[in-house]
Amino acid sequence: MLPRFFRYRSTSLLRANVLVLGSLAASFWIAKFPSNKPEPLIFLPLLLAFAGTVETFRCLRPRWSLYHGAILISLYMDMMALMMILFLALYPYARWLM
C-alpha cells in the first residue's frame, strides 16, 4: 500500500505544497534568475504549480474550521507562487520595460 502522499485520489496538502514550492524553485533555476533569460521550458513549472493549486483547492472542507483557514492561506501562497512564475516566464519578453 502506497503512502497517502503518492495516492492521487486522496487529498494531500503536503503533496500540494511540495508541487507548488518545488515548481517555484525549479522556475528560478530554469529562468537563471539574476540574468532572467527567455526560456519556454518555464511553462512546465507553471503547469505543475497550477496542478498543486488545484490539489490545495481539493483539500477544502465545506464547514469552517482552523484547517479551512489554513487551506485558504495556502491558496493565497499558491497564487503568489503562480504570479511569480508567470512573471519569470513573461518578463524576458517585455523588451519595452528595459
C-alpha positions in Angstrom: 0.0 0.0 0.0 1.4 3.4 -1.0 1.6 6.3 1.5 -1.1 8.9 1.2 1.4 11.3 -0.4 1.5 9.2 -3.6 -2.2 8.3 -3.9 -3.7 10.8 -6.2 -7.3 10.0 -5.4 -6.9 11.1 -1.7 -6.2 14.7 -1.0 -2.9 15.7 0.4 -1.9 19.2 1.5 1.7 18.1 1.7 1.7 17.0 -1.9 0.1 20.2 -3.0 2.6 22.4 -1.2 5.6 20.3 -2.4 4.3 20.7 -6.0 3.9 24.5 -5.8 7.1 25.3 -3.9 9.1 22.8 -5.9 7.9 24.3 -9.1 8.7 27.8 -7.8 12.3 26.7 -7.1 12.5 25.0 -10.5 11.3 28.1 -12.2 14.0 30.2 -10.6 16.6 27.6 -11.7 15.2 27.4 -15.3 14.9 31.2 -15.7 18.5 31.6 -14.4 17.1 34.3 -12.2 19.6 37.1 -11.9 20.0 37.3 -15.7 16.5 36.1 -16.4 16.9 34.5 -19.9 13.9 33.8 -22.1 13.2 30.1 -21.7 9.9 28.5 -23.0 10.6 25.5 -20.7 9.5 27.6 -17.7 5.8 26.9 -18.6 6.2 23.3 -17.3 6.7 24.5 -13.7 3.8 26.9 -14.2 1.6 23.9 -15.1 2.9 21.9 -12.1 2.2 24.9 -9.8 -1.3 25.1 -11.2 -1.8 21.4 -10.5 -0.6 22.0 -6.9 -3.1 24.8 -6.6 -5.9 22.5 -7.7 -4.7 19.9 -5.2 -4.8 22.5 -2.5 -8.3 23.5 -3.5 -9.4 19.9 -3.3 -8.4 19.9 0.4 -11.1 22.5 1.3 -13.9 21.3 3.5 -17.5 22.6 3.4 -17.6 23.8 7.0 -15.4 26.5 8.5 -12.6 25.4 10.9 -9.0 26.4 11.5 -8.0 23.8 9.0 -10.2 25.5 6.4 -8.5 28.8 7.3 -5.0 27.2 6.8 -6.1 25.9 3.4 -7.2 29.5 2.4 -3.8 30.8 3.4 -2.1 28.0 1.4 -4.3 29.0 -1.6 -3.0 32.6 -1.2 0.5 31.3 -1.1 -0.2 29.3 -4.2 -1.5 32.3 -6.1 1.6 34.3 -5.2 3.8 31.5 -6.4 1.9 31.3 -9.6 2.2 35.0 -10.2 5.9 34.9 -9.5 6.4 32.0 -12.0 4.3 33.9 -14.6 6.4 37.0 -14.0 9.6 34.9 -14.5 8.1 33.5 -17.7 6.9 36.7 -19.3 9.4 39.3 -18.1 12.2 38.4 -20.6 9.9 39.0 -23.5 8.9 42.5 -22.3 11.6 44.5 -24.0 9.7 47.8 -23.6 10.4 47.7 -19.9 14.2 47.9 -20.3 
